[in-house]
Amino acid sequence: MSQSVTLQRGQAVDFYGRLEEKVREHQSGAALLFLYCEDQPGTESCVQQFVDQLPGVETEVLRDESTGVLAVVMPGFTLDAAHYQALLLKQQLQSRLQQADPRITLAAVQEAPSMQTMKQMAETARLSTSSDIHIFTEEDTGSAQSRILIVDQDKAVREFLQIRLTMQGYETLEAVDGLEALELIPKWEPDLVLTELNLYGIDGLPFIHHIQQLDMKHPPKIVVLTEKRVEQTISQCFQSGVDDYVTKPFSPVELDARIRRCLH
């Protein structure tokens, strides 16, 4: 995985992590606004100026550097009140920035959504083909892609799995060792961890145990993909709660089927 790709993914994790922290600061609920305005310098400063004049709102405008999506937490705002302010913001951007065509997604939340849900909200704004403000509801979350974290120190294996799983419609992220994986899992919240047992730093059963001990609302499924064929190791993995165990060399078709079975 190239350094640029690693940096972009790290920036995304940091963006949604900061956003989650800001939502958690407001226990009475908040509105979330995601905005994307393609190729329009000055958009962020205009949005910040607008937010600064909102009554009762003390927050910064967050920017995902990898996509250009802006996000604002509006504490105490109902969906209707946030929608009205979003309309005013849209008009202000169009009057101040030549040819501005902002895409906006709104949601009202009582607690911090998962990173996956917030990313889907942001992508709804960025990929929208309509200038209408999109109200994000629970029904929208049903179309979210399943997330798979690939953990393997072999670059060729990671790249093959990333291409294969992306073609199957999954969203993927890669980690080169167990320590990096344990840092990414609670931030990125994958649905499934596909991991080798031979890893740097921490590996094997201790790595599996650490995944299961993470403080997460929805712990990921775990599929082992490894060169280890010792029956005792296989037995210990299943006893430790691993959902499936696949040995290398493996059949990509069989791996696809086993992943689908775990996720559904």
N, C-alpha and C positions, 0 to 999 in steps of 0.2 A: 504494500500500500504506500503510495507516494506521500511525501511530507505535506504537500498541499492538501491532499484529501484528508489526511489526519488532522491538519489544522482546521479545515472547514468543519469537520465533524466535532472537533473539540469546541469550536466556537458555538456550534448549535447546542451542544449539551450545556455550555455555560449560559447561553441566552435563556433557555427554558428553565434551567436551574434558578437563575436570578428572578425570572418571572414567577416561578412557583413560590419563592421566598416572599415576594411582595404580596401575592394573594393570601398567603398564610398570615400575614401581618394584620389582616382585616377579618376578624371572626364573624362580623355581621353580614358578610357577603360583599360581592363587588361585581361590577361589569368588566368584561375583558373586551378590548378593542384591538383588532389586528388590521393594519393598513399597508397596502402596497401601491406604490406609485412609480411606475417604470421610468427610468432615465430622466428623473426630475430632481436636479440638485436643489437643495434648499428645503426639501420636503420635511426633513426631520426638525429643522429649526422652526418651521411654520407650525408643525404639530405641537412642539414644546411650548411655543408662545400661546397657542390655543388652550392647552392643558393648564398653563399657569393662571389663566383667568377663570377657570372653573371653580365654583364655590365648594369649599370643603375638600378639594383634591390637592394633595401634596405628593406628587410622584414624578419620576423622570420617565422620559420616553426611551424605551429599550429598543435596540436595533440588532437584528440577526445579521452579522456581517457577511455570512455566506449566502444569504438570499436577498437581503435588502428589506425584509419585512420589518415593520415597526409595530410595537406593542405598547399598550397603555392599560394600567389597572385603574379603574374608577371606583374607589371604595364607597359603599353605601348607595350606589346608583341602581335603580330598578332598570329593567330592560327598556321600558318605554322612555324613561328619562335619558338613558344612554343613547337610544336611537335618535332622539331629538338632537342631542349634542353632536352625534355623528353626522347628521344632515347638515348642521351648521358648519362643522369642520370641513365637510366635503365642499360646501359652497365657498368657504374661505380659501381652500387650496386652489380651487378652479379660478377664483378671482385674482389670486396673487401669483400663481405660477402659470405661465403660458402653456397651453395644451395639456394641462394636468388632467389625468383621468384616474383618480384614486379608486381602488377596490377595497372595500371594507367588510370585515366580518365581525359580528358582535355576539356575545354570549353573557348570560347572567349566571353566576356561580355562588354557591354557599361555602364551598371548600375548594381547595386547589385541585384542578383536574390533573390527570396523569400527563406525563410528558408527551406521550403518544397522542392524546386528545388535543393538547395545546398545539402540537405540531400540525395536526390535521386542520385545526382552526386557521393557523397561519397559511397553510397551503391552500385552503379554500379561498382566502383573500388573494394570494399571489397568482393562482391559476384561474381565477374567475374571468369569465367572458362577458359578464353583465356588470353594468355600472350601478345596479341596485344594491343597496346594503343587504348583506346576507345575515340572517339570524340563525346562528348555529344552535341546533337542538340535539337531544339525545338520539334521535333517529339518524343524524349524520354520523355518529360514532360507529354505527353498524357496518359502514363500508371501510373502516380502517384496515390497513394491511397488518398482517401478523408480523411481528418483529423477531428476528433471529440474530443472536450474537454468536459469531464464529470465533472460536478460541483455538488457535493452532500456531506453533512457532514456525511451521513450514510455509513460507510465502506462497509457493506454487499451489499448495492445498487450499490456502485461504482464498486465493484469487479464483481458483476453479469453483469452489463452493459459493463464493459471492456471485459469480456470473450465473451459475446454475440456479441458485435460489432466487435471484432477482428475476430470472426468466419464468420462474414458477409463481411470481407475483408477491414474493415476500420482500420486506424491507430488511436490509442487513447492515450490520456493523461488525468490525473486526477487532480482535485483541490478540497480541502476540504472546501474552503469557497470563498466568493466573492472577497476578497482582493487578495488572491493567484491567482484566475482566471484572474483578471484584470492585474496582473503582467505578467502572462503567455501568454495571448492572443496576444499582439503585438509582442512578441518574437517568439512564436511557429506558429502563423498564422493559426489557425484552420479554416476549411471550415464551421463548425457548432459547436455551443455551446449547449450542452444538460444540462439543469440546473434546480435544485430545486429552489423554491422561498424562502424557510425557510433556511437561511444561517447565519453564524456568520459574524460579522464585517459590512458587507453591504449586503442587501438582497432585494427581491421584485422588485418593479418598479425602485427604484434608481439604483439597480444593472444593470437592463436592459438598463437604460438610459446611464450609464457610459460605457457600452460596445459599444453602438452606437456612443458615443462621442470620442472613441479612434481614433487616427490619423492613419488610415490604408487604403491602396490602395484597398483592397478587404475585407470589413467587413464581419464577419461570419454570417451565418444564425443562428437564435435563436429558439430552441424548449424548451418549459417549460415542465418539468416532475415533478409534484408536488402533494402533498396531499390537497392543497387548491382547494375547489370546489365552492367557492362563485362566483356567476354570475358576480358581479361587478368587481371582480379581473380579471376574464377571459376576460371580455370586455375591461378593461383598458390595459391588456397585448397586445391584438390585436391592440388596438388604438395606442399603443406605438411601433408597428412595429414587434412584435413577429410573427414568421412564423407559429408556431403551438403550441398547448396547449394540453397536455396529463395528465390525472389525475391518481393517484395511488389508488388502485392497477391497474396495466395495463397489457394489452396483449402484450407479446414480439413480436408476429407476426404483430400486428397492429402498434407497435412502429417502427418495421423494415420498414413497408410500408410508414409510415409518414416521416421517415428520408429520404428514397429514393426519395420521392416526393419533399422534400425541396432541396435536393442536385442536382436533375436532372430536 
